[in-house]
Amino acid sequence: MSISEKSLCNFFNRLDGLALDMHSIIISRGGNIITEVYYEPFNRESMHRMFSVTKSFVGLAIGCLVNDGKISLDDSITKYFPEYPTPYEYIKDTTIRNMLMMRTPHDKTTYKADLNGNWVESFFLTKPSHRPDTVFAYDTSATHVLGALVEKITGMPFLDYLRIKFLDEIGFSKEAYCLKDPQGISIGGSGLMATPMDIMCVAQLVMDNGVFNGLELIDSGFLQEATSYLTSTCTRGAWSDEKQGYGMQIWRTRNNGFMFYGMAGQLALCLRDKDIILVTTADGMGCQGAVQAILDAFWEEIYYKLDLDDEKDGKLHSILKNRQINPLNGEVRNFGETYCFDKNVIGMKWLSVQTDKNGGIIEYENETGCHTLKFKTGSFNRAVFPYYDCDSITSGAWSGDTLTVKSCLIGKTVGSVTIEMYFKDNEITLSARSTEKTDFKEFNGIIQGVKK
């Protein structure tokens, strides 16, 4: 089984036309890798934040605990956390099964009210909005508690438990890890750092009903239930493939598929009928409908055209060669000025801009201190983003009197910081926008400054 070169060319060309940065694309069929592509600076060994793909891993860990006889899906979650006595009957009535199916009593993630607090405790002490086991409510705090349950029972990080159960056996990378919450508990809802091929290996195992080299590593009965339609998502899904239902920490999709799904384009789409898997990593932050656009491209250019006669035109090799995140490119200019700002919404005190034919340097002071941001034109400057411990690649270019600088975040998070500066006479108008969801809040707003 294969995929026609023409379909692959059309798929990649279509993705190139989207307003998002792809980081990797892997497609397998019949258990064989058809295409494996990374966009520089990412490569096969790059650890990538997988966001809510992590939830599917936690769900698999819960399934392993059930198979080991350690828990029952119909146990109340409060049975395992007596240290957090809850006054709410709806929470006392919440079972592990309810949480796996996103039928929890909370209509939103509870710990987001205080990210420095106790994330697990917040689930039990936040007043619920409705009765559990009724409707779909996407509650990341529920998954976080399930991950904490795995770690409490096993005495080890949930990823280490999964390594023992099946990850090591299938070749999951030893460098993969999970970020921690303030209490040192793995962020089960969104913290997995792994390679795209790691995700492909696990997706293939799940699609093969837990069997690897003739051994059943995960209970097939649990996987059949976890990947089936258990909960309606028709009122909560934002787009077509989000409205196809939910299993146990695994989404349903069109064409009877299922999917590990993390925001901004971290995907593992599995279709048993055609024995095909699509894995992607991307930065679709700030791009409305980005995930659906990726899936639509796959459905329309590949899935619906499978098993057609192959049309080879020799273009695929050139399309796949030397793929990269596109840097800003445009005019270059010799420029050097410093500007001061009155008190403003982004806390910027002063900013110095120097540019030449290769790129430039922005020096600035805000509420976190004095910082330097270097960029290149037509390529990237790779460095840790100022103040934040996050790897980034930064480019910039002039267009008339406007200089735009964009940093793509490629470390423990996904998103971008864009600064647009319009210069006229002795003034600067600066517009900043961050698409990252947790930090970088100071890069959102428009301010006016004058030359120093």
C-alpha positions as CSV (number, residue, x, y, z in Angstrom):
1,M,0.0,0.0,0.0
2,S,1.3,3.4,-0.9
3,I,0.2,7.0,-1.8
4,S,0.5,8.5,-5.2
5,E,3.2,11.1,-5.7
6,K,0.7,13.5,-7.2
7,S,-1.5,13.3,-4.0
8,L,1.6,14.0,-1.8
9,C,2.6,16.9,-4.0
10,N,-0.8,18.5,-3.8
11,F,-1.0,18.0,-0.1
12,F,2.4,19.7,0.6
13,N,1.6,22.5,-1.9
14,R,-1.7,23.1,-0.1
15,L,-0.1,23.3,3.3
16,D,2.4,25.8,1.9
17,G,-0.5,28.1,1.1
18,L,-1.8,28.1,4.7
19,A,-1.0,31.0,7.1
20,L,0.9,28.7,9.6
21,D,4.3,27.2,10.1
22,M,4.5,23.5,9.7
23,H,7.2,21.8,11.8
24,S,7.0,18.2,10.7
25,I,4.8,15.8,8.7
26,I,5.0,12.0,8.8
27,I,2.6,9.7,7.0
28,S,2.6,6.0,7.3
29,R,0.5,3.3,5.6
30,G,0.4,-0.3,6.3
31,G,2.9,0.2,9.1
32,N,5.5,1.7,6.6
33,I,6.7,5.3,6.6
34,I,5.6,6.9,3.3
35,T,7.0,10.3,3.9
36,E,8.9,11.9,6.9
37,V,9.6,15.6,6.5
38,Y,11.0,18.2,9.0
39,Y,11.0,22.0,8.5
40,E,14.3,23.6,9.6
41,P,15.4,24.2,12.3
42,F,13.5,21.1,13.4
43,N,14.8,17.6,12.7
44,R,14.2,14.0,13.6
45,E,15.7,14.3,17.1
46,S,14.0,17.6,18.0
47,M,11.9,17.5,21.1
48,H,8.6,19.2,20.4
49,R,5.8,20.4,22.8
50,M,2.9,18.1,22.1
51,F,0.3,19.9,24.2
52,S,-3.0,17.9,24.5
53,V,-1.6,14.9,22.7
54,T,-0.3,14.3,26.2
55,K,-3.9,13.6,27.3
56,S,-4.0,10.5,25.1
57,F,-0.8,9.2,26.8
58,V,-2.4,9.7,30.3
59,G,-5.5,7.8,29.0
60,L,-3.3,4.9,28.0
61,A,-1.6,4.9,31.4
62,I,-5.0,4.7,33.1
63,G,-5.9,1.8,30.9
64,C,-2.7,0.0,32.0
65,L,-3.6,0.6,35.6
66,V,-7.0,-0.9,35.0
67,N,-5.4,-3.9,33.4
68,D,-3.0,-4.3,36.3
69,G,-6.0,-4.4,38.7
70,K,-4.9,-1.2,40.5
71,I,-8.1,0.8,39.8
72,S,-11.6,0.5,38.4
73,L,-12.9,3.0,35.9
74,D,-16.1,3.3,37.9
75,D,-14.3,4.3,41.1
76,S,-14.9,7.8,42.4
77,I,-11.9,10.0,41.9
78,T,-12.2,11.2,45.4
79,K,-11.3,7.7,46.7
80,Y,-7.7,8.3,45.7
81,F,-7.3,11.8,46.9
82,P,-8.6,12.0,50.5
83,E,-6.2,14.8,51.2
84,Y,-8.5,17.1,49.2
85,P,-11.9,16.7,50.9
86,T,-14.5,18.3,48.6
87,P,-17.7,19.8,49.8
88,Y,-19.4,19.2,46.4
89,E,-21.5,16.2,45.7
90,Y,-21.1,16.4,42.0
91,I,-17.3,16.0,42.4
92,K,-17.9,13.0,44.8
93,D,-20.0,11.5,42.1
94,T,-17.3,11.9,39.4
95,T,-15.7,8.6,38.3
96,I,-12.5,8.0,36.5
97,R,-14.5,6.9,33.5
98,N,-16.3,10.3,33.5
99,M,-13.0,12.1,33.5
100,L,-11.6,10.0,30.7
101,M,-14.7,10.7,28.6
102,M,-14.5,14.5,29.4
103,R,-17.9,14.2,31.2
104,T,-16.6,16.0,34.2
105,P,-18.5,18.5,36.4
106,H,-16.4,21.5,35.4
107,D,-17.0,23.5,32.3
108,K,-13.4,24.8,32.2
109,T,-9.9,24.0,33.4
110,T,-9.9,24.8,37.1
111,Y,-6.2,25.5,37.8
112,K,-6.0,28.3,35.2
113,A,-7.4,30.6,37.9
114,D,-4.1,30.3,39.7
115,L,-1.2,28.8,37.7
116,N,1.1,29.1,40.7
117,G,-1.3,27.2,43.0
118,N,-2.0,23.5,43.6
119,W,-3.4,22.3,40.3
120,V,-4.7,18.9,41.6
121,E,-6.4,20.5,44.6
122,S,-8.2,23.0,42.4
123,F,-10.2,20.2,40.7
124,F,-11.7,19.1,44.0
125,L,-12.2,22.6,45.6
126,T,-13.6,24.5,42.6
127,K,-17.4,24.7,42.6
128,P,-18.7,22.5,39.7
129,S,-20.9,23.9,37.1
130,H,-23.1,20.8,36.4
131,R,-23.7,17.2,37.1
132,P,-20.9,14.7,35.9
133,D,-21.5,12.0,33.3
134,T,-23.9,14.2,31.3
135,V,-22.3,16.3,28.6
136,F,-18.9,16.9,27.1
137,A,-16.8,19.6,28.8
138,Y,-13.2,19.9,27.8
139,D,-11.5,20.0,31.2
140,T,-7.7,19.8,31.1
141,S,-7.6,19.8,34.9
142,A,-9.4,16.4,34.9
143,T,-6.6,14.9,32.8
144,H,-4.1,16.5,35.0
145,V,-5.7,14.8,38.0
146,L,-5.7,11.5,36.2
147,G,-2.0,11.8,35.5
148,A,-1.4,12.6,39.2
149,L,-3.4,9.5,40.0
150,V,-1.1,7.4,37.9
151,E,2.0,8.9,39.6
152,K,0.4,8.5,43.1
153,I,-0.3,4.8,42.5
154,T,2.9,3.8,40.7
155,G,5.3,6.1,42.6
156,M,6.9,7.3,39.4
157,P,6.2,9.9,36.6
158,F,3.5,8.6,34.3
159,L,5.9,8.6,31.3
160,D,8.3,6.3,33.2
161,Y,5.4,4.0,34.0
162,L,4.5,3.9,30.3
163,R,8.1,3.2,29.4
164,I,7.9,0.1,31.5
165,K,4.5,-0.9,30.1
166,F,5.3,-0.4,26.4
167,L,7.2,2.7,25.3
168,D,10.7,1.2,25.7
169,E,9.5,-1.8,23.7
170,I,8.3,0.2,20.7
171,G,11.4,2.4,20.6
172,F,10.1,5.6,22.1
173,S,13.0,8.1,22.6
174,K,14.7,8.0,25.9
175,E,15.2,11.8,25.8
176,A,11.4,12.5,25.9
177,Y,10.0,14.0,29.0
178,C,7.1,15.8,30.5
179,L,7.0,19.3,32.0
180,K,6.0,19.6,35.7
181,D,3.4,21.7,37.5
182,P,4.3,23.8,40.6
183,Q,4.0,20.8,42.8
184,G,6.4,18.7,40.7
185,I,3.6,16.6,39.1
186,S,3.8,15.9,35.4
187,I,1.5,18.2,33.4
188,G,-0.7,15.4,32.1
189,G,-2.9,17.7,30.1
190,S,-0.3,19.3,27.9
191,G,3.3,18.9,29.0
192,L,4.7,16.1,26.8
193,M,8.0,16.9,25.0
194,A,8.7,14.2,22.4
195,T,9.7,13.7,18.8
196,P,7.0,13.4,16.0
197,M,8.3,9.8,15.4
198,D,7.6,9.0,19.1
199,I,4.0,10.0,18.5
200,M,3.8,7.9,15.3
201,C,5.1,4.8,17.2
202,V,2.4,5.1,19.8
203,A,-0.3,5.9,17.3
204,Q,0.7,2.8,15.3
205,L,0.5,0.7,18.4
206,V,-3.0,2.0,19.3
207,M,-4.2,1.4,15.7
208,D,-2.8,-2.1,15.9
209,N,-4.9,-2.7,19.0
210,G,-1.9,-2.7,21.3
211,V,-0.1,-5.5,19.6
212,F,3.6,-5.1,18.7
213,N,5.7,-8.0,17.3
214,G,3.0,-10.4,18.3
215,L,2.8,-9.2,21.9
216,E,-0.3,-7.4,23.3
217,L,1.3,-4.5,25.2
218,I,-1.9,-2.6,25.8
219,D,-5.3,-4.3,26.5
220,S,-7.1,-4.4,23.1
221,G,-10.5,-4.2,24.8
222,F,-9.6,-1.0,26.5
223,L,-8.2,0.5,23.2
224,Q,-11.4,-0.4,21.3
225,E,-13.4,1.5,23.8
226,A,-11.0,4.4,24.2
227,T,-11.0,5.0,20.4
228,S,-14.8,4.6,19.9
229,Y,-17.5,7.2,20.0
230,L,-18.6,7.6,23.6
231,T,-19.5,11.3,24.0
232,S,-21.1,13.8,21.7
233,T,-19.1,17.0,21.0
234,C,-21.6,18.6,18.7
235,T,-22.2,21.7,20.9
236,R,-18.6,22.2,22.1
237,G,-16.5,21.4,19.0
238,A,-15.3,24.5,17.2
239,W,-15.0,23.0,13.7
240,S,-16.1,19.9,11.7
241,D,-13.6,17.3,12.9
242,E,-14.1,18.5,16.5
243,K,-17.8,17.7,16.3
244,Q,-17.3,14.0,15.5
245,G,-17.3,12.8,19.2
246,Y,-14.9,11.8,21.9
247,G,-13.6,8.5,23.3
248,M,-11.3,8.3,26.3
249,Q,-8.8,11.1,26.0
250,I,-8.9,10.5,22.2
251,W,-11.0,12.4,19.7
252,R,-13.1,11.0,16.9
253,T,-12.9,12.4,13.4
254,R,-14.6,12.1,10.1
255,N,-14.3,8.9,8.1
256,N,-14.5,6.8,11.3
257,G,-11.0,7.9,12.4
258,F,-9.6,8.8,15.8
259,M,-7.0,11.3,16.7
260,F,-4.5,12.4,19.4
261,Y,-5.0,16.1,19.2
262,G,-2.9,19.0,20.6
263,M,-3.6,22.7,19.9
264,A,-1.9,24.5,17.1
265,G,-1.4,21.5,14.9
266,Q,0.1,18.7,17.0
267,L,-1.8,15.7,15.6
268,A,-1.9,12.0,15.2
269,L,-4.8,11.0,12.9
270,C,-5.4,7.3,12.6
271,L,-7.7,5.6,10.1
272,R,-8.0,1.9,10.4
273,D,-10.1,1.4,7.2
274,K,-7.2,2.6,5.0
275,D,-4.4,1.7,7.5
276,I,-3.0,5.2,7.3
277,I,-1.6,7.6,10.0
278,L,-0.8,11.3,9.7
279,V,1.4,12.9,12.3
280,T,2.1,16.6,12.3
281,T,3.7,19.3,14.5
282,A,3.1,22.9,13.7
283,D,2.6,26.4,15.0
284,G,-1.0,27.4,14.2
285,M,-1.2,29.8,17.1
286,G,-3.1,32.9,16.1
287,C,-4.3,31.3,12.9
288,Q,-8.0,30.6,13.1
289,G,-9.0,27.2,11.8
290,A,-5.4,26.1,11.4
291,V,-6.0,22.5,12.6
292,Q,-9.1,22.0,10.4
293,A,-7.1,23.4,7.4
294,I,-4.4,20.8,7.9
295,L,-7.1,18.0,8.2
296,D,-9.0,19.3,5.2
297,A,-5.9,19.2,3.1
298,F,-5.3,15.6,4.2
299,W,-8.9,14.5,3.5
300,E,-9.1,16.2,0.1
301,E,-5.7,15.6,-1.3
302,I,-4.7,12.2,0.2
303,Y,-7.5,10.2,2.0
304,Y,-10.2,10.6,-0.7
305,K,-7.7,9.8,-3.4
306,L,-6.0,6.7,-1.9
307,D,-5.6,3.7,-4.1
308,L,-5.8,5.7,-7.3
309,D,-3.2,5.0,-10.0
310,D,0.1,6.6,-9.2
311,E,1.0,9.6,-11.3
312,K,4.7,10.3,-11.1
313,D,5.8,13.6,-12.5
314,G,9.2,13.9,-10.7
315,K,8.1,16.9,-8.6
316,L,7.8,15.2,-5.2
317,H,11.6,15.1,-4.5
318,S,12.0,18.8,-5.2
319,I,8.9,19.7,-3.1
320,L,10.2,17.8,-0.1
321,K,13.8,18.9,-0.3
322,N,15.2,21.5,2.1
323,R,11.9,22.4,3.7
324,Q,12.0,25.1,6.4
325,I,10.0,27.6,8.4
326,N,9.9,30.7,6.2
327,P,11.8,33.8,7.5
328,L,10.8,37.3,6.9
329,N,12.4,38.7,3.8
330,G,12.3,42.1,2.2
331,E,14.2,45.4,2.2
332,V,17.4,46.0,4.1
333,R,18.5,49.4,5.4
334,N,21.3,51.0,7.5
335,F,19.4,52.5,10.4
336,G,20.2,53.3,14.0
337,E,17.9,55.2,16.5
338,T,16.8,55.1,20.1
339,Y,13.2,55.9,21.3
340,C,11.6,56.6,24.7
341,F,8.1,55.8,25.8
342,D,5.8,57.2,28.4
343,K,4.1,54.7,30.7
344,N,2.2,52.2,28.5
345,V,0.3,49.0,28.3
346,I,3.3,46.8,27.4
347,G,5.7,48.3,29.9
348,M,8.2,49.4,27.3
349,K,10.5,52.1,28.7
350,W,12.9,52.6,25.8
351,L,14.0,50.8,22.6
352,S,17.0,51.0,20.3
353,V,17.0,49.8,16.8
354,Q,20.0,49.1,14.6
355,T,19.8,47.5,11.2
356,D,22.2,46.8,8.3
357,K,22.3,44.6,5.2
358,N,22.3,41.4,7.2
359,G,19.6,42.1,9.8
360,G,19.8,44.0,13.0
361,I,19.6,44.3,16.8
362,I,16.7,45.5,19.0
363,E,17.7,46.5,22.6
364,Y,14.9,47.4,25.0
365,E,13.9,47.8,28.6
366,N,10.6,46.7,29.9
367,E,9.3,45.6,33.3
368,T,11.4,42.4,33.2
369,G,14.7,44.3,32.6
370,C,17.0,45.2,29.8
371,H,17.2,42.8,26.8
372,T,18.7,42.3,23.4
373,L,16.9,40.6,20.4
374,K,19.0,39.9,17.3
375,F,17.5,39.1,13.9
376,K,18.5,38.3,10.4
377,T,16.8,39.3,7.1
378,G,16.1,36.3,4.8
379,S,17.2,33.8,7.4
380,F,17.0,33.3,11.1
381,N,19.0,34.1,14.2
382,R,18.7,31.3,16.7
383,A,18.9,32.1,20.4
384,V,17.1,31.9,23.7
385,F,14.3,34.5,23.7
386,P,15.1,37.3,26.1
387,Y,14.0,36.7,29.7
388,Y,12.2,33.4,28.8
389,D,13.9,30.1,28.8
390,C,12.6,29.3,25.3
391,D,14.6,28.6,22.2
392,S,13.6,30.9,19.3
393,I,14.4,31.8,15.7
394,T,14.1,35.5,14.7
395,S,14.0,37.3,11.4
396,G,13.1,40.8,10.3
397,A,12.7,43.0,7.3
398,W,11.9,46.5,6.2
399,S,8.9,47.5,4.0
400,G,9.0,51.2,3.4
401,D,9.0,53.0,6.8
402,T,8.0,49.9,8.7
403,L,10.3,47.3,10.2
404,T,8.8,44.0,11.2
405,V,10.6,41.5,13.5
406,K,9.2,38.0,14.2
407,S,10.4,35.5,16.7
408,C,9.1,31.9,16.2
409,L,9.2,30.0,19.6
410,I,10.5,26.5,19.1
411,G,11.4,25.3,22.6
412,K,9.1,24.3,25.4
413,T,6.2,26.1,23.8
414,V,4.8,27.0,20.4
415,G,3.8,30.5,19.2
416,S,5.4,33.7,18.0
417,V,6.2,37.2,19.1
418,T,5.9,39.8,16.3
419,I,6.9,43.5,16.7
420,E,6.0,45.9,14.0
421,M,7.6,49.4,14.1
422,Y,6.5,52.4,12.0
423,F,9.0,55.3,11.9
424,K,8.1,58.8,10.8
425,D,10.0,62.0,11.6
426,N,11.0,61.7,15.3
427,E,8.3,59.2,16.3
428,I,7.8,55.5,16.4
429,T,4.5,53.6,16.5
430,L,5.1,50.1,17.9
431,S,2.6,47.3,17.6
432,A,3.4,44.0,19.4
433,R,1.5,40.7,19.3
434,S,2.2,37.3,21.0
435,T,0.3,34.2,20.0
436,E,1.8,32.1,22.9
437,K,-0.9,31.1,25.3
438,T,0.7,31.4,28.8
439,D,3.6,33.8,28.9
440,F,4.9,36.7,26.8
441,K,1.9,38.8,27.8
442,E,3.9,42.0,27.6
443,F,4.0,41.7,23.9
444,N,0.4,42.7,23.2
445,G,-0.5,46.3,22.4
446,I,0.2,49.5,20.5
447,I,2.4,52.3,21.9
448,Q,3.8,55.6,20.7
449,G,7.3,56.9,21.3
450,V,9.7,59.7,20.5
451,K,13.3,59.8,19.4
452,K,15.7,60.2,22.3
